[in-house]
Amino acid sequence: MLPPELPPLPALTRAEGDVIDGYLAVVDLLGRVNPARGLDTYGALRAAQALPARAAELRDALARMHARGESELHAATLARALRVLDGERRTARLTLPPAAAG
């Protein structure tokens, strides 16, 4: 039995795709740095060390969009792309876990 098919990614410009990729890379790293969800200091340290380079890639993708005259972020389209790429699960690691009962 085959796994269910994911919905197709919406049509994105190359720069929009780079923004989505850069954003998710930063989100993944921040999730690894989150002290409320982390497991060890070494993993958090490695993620924090990688964060500036990924943030720069995200900045550069946004700068390319701006330079090309893409002045608007099409939030609904970009949100659909994030959902297809498991963005809801990935961004959930940025939040605090639920408080323990008791």
Backbone torsions as a table, in degrees:
resi	resn	phi	psi	omega
1	MET	NA	132.1	-179.0
2	LEU	-83.3	148.5	176.0
3	PRO	-67.1	157.6	-179.9
4	PRO	-63.5	145.2	179.7
5	GLU	-74.4	137.6	174.9
6	LEU	-75.7	150.9	174.8
7	PRO	-64.9	152.3	-179.6
8	PRO	-68.9	149.9	173.5
9	LEU	-65.4	142.0	174.4
10	PRO	-67.7	160.5	177.9
11	ALA	-66.2	124.2	179.7
12	LEU	-127.3	149.6	169.5
13	THR	-70.4	164.5	178.1
14	ARG	-59.1	-41.6	-179.7
15	ALA	-65.8	-40.6	177.2
16	GLU	-62.4	-40.9	175.9
17	GLY	-61.0	-40.4	177.7
18	ASP	-65.8	-36.6	177.2
19	VAL	-64.2	-46.5	179.4
20	ILE	-60.7	-47.2	179.4
21	ASP	-61.3	-44.6	-179.6
22	GLY	-65.2	-42.2	179.2
23	TYR	-61.3	-47.0	-179.0
24	LEU	-66.8	-33.4	176.3
25	ALA	-63.9	-43.2	178.1
26	VAL	-65.3	-43.9	179.4
27	VAL	-59.2	-45.4	-179.9
28	ASP	-60.2	-43.6	179.5
29	LEU	-66.2	-43.6	178.2
30	LEU	-63.0	-35.0	176.1
31	GLY	-63.1	-35.9	178.2
32	ARG	-74.2	-25.6	179.4
33	VAL	-84.6	-23.3	-176.2
34	ASN	-51.9	112.7	-176.4
35	PRO	-67.5	-20.1	178.7
36	ALA	-79.0	-13.5	-178.1
37	ARG	-125.4	-7.2	-176.1
38	GLY	-72.1	161.7	-179.9
39	LEU	-110.5	-32.2	-177.6
40	ASP	-151.0	155.6	-177.7
41	THR	-71.2	-33.0	-177.7
42	TYR	-64.9	-44.2	177.9
43	GLY	-63.0	-40.7	177.9
44	ALA	-65.9	-40.1	178.3
45	LEU	-61.9	-46.3	-180.0
46	ARG	-61.8	-40.9	178.0
47	ALA	-65.1	-42.5	179.8
48	ALA	-64.7	-35.7	178.1
49	GLN	-67.4	-33.8	-179.6
50	ALA	-80.6	-19.5	-173.9
51	LEU	-58.8	-45.1	-178.9
52	PRO	-59.5	-39.9	-179.8
53	ALA	-65.7	-42.3	179.6
54	ARG	-68.4	-37.8	177.6
55	ALA	-64.7	-37.4	177.6
56	ALA	-65.1	-38.9	177.4
57	GLU	-63.7	-40.6	176.9
58	LEU	-64.0	-45.2	177.6
59	ARG	-58.4	-44.7	-178.7
60	ASP	-64.6	-37.9	178.0
61	ALA	-64.7	-41.6	177.6
62	LEU	-67.1	-37.1	178.1
63	ALA	-65.3	-38.6	176.7
64	ARG	-63.2	-42.5	177.8
65	MET	-59.6	-46.4	-178.8
66	HIS	-63.5	-43.6	-179.0
67	ALA	-64.4	-31.4	179.1
68	ARG	-81.9	-0.4	-179.7
69	GLY	87.7	8.1	176.2
70	GLU	-81.7	89.1	-172.0
71	SER	-91.0	-8.7	-178.3
72	GLU	-116.8	142.9	168.5
73	LEU	-95.7	121.8	179.9
74	HIS	-85.6	86.1	-168.9
75	ALA	-56.1	-43.7	-177.1
76	ALA	-63.9	-42.8	179.4
77	THR	-66.9	-44.4	180.0
78	LEU	-66.9	-35.0	176.8
79	ALA	-65.1	-39.9	176.8
80	ARG	-61.3	-42.9	178.6
81	ALA	-62.5	-42.2	178.7
82	LEU	-62.4	-39.6	179.2
83	ARG	-65.4	-41.8	179.2
84	VAL	-62.1	-34.2	-177.9
85	LEU	-91.9	21.6	174.6
86	ASP	67.0	31.2	-177.7
87	GLY	-63.6	-31.3	-179.7
88	GLU	-64.7	-45.1	178.5
89	ARG	-66.5	-42.2	-176.5
90	ARG	-66.5	-39.4	179.6
91	THR	-76.3	-20.9	178.7
92	ALA	-61.9	-25.7	179.5
93	ARG	-70.1	-10.8	-179.9
94	LEU	-82.4	-16.2	-175.1
95	THR	-93.1	169.0	174.2
96	LEU	-75.2	142.8	174.5
97	PRO	-68.2	159.5	178.2
98	PRO	-58.3	146.4	178.8
99	ALA	-67.3	141.8	177.5
100	ALA	-70.6	140.1	178.5
101	ALA	-71.4	138.9	173.0
102	GLY	112.3	NA	NA
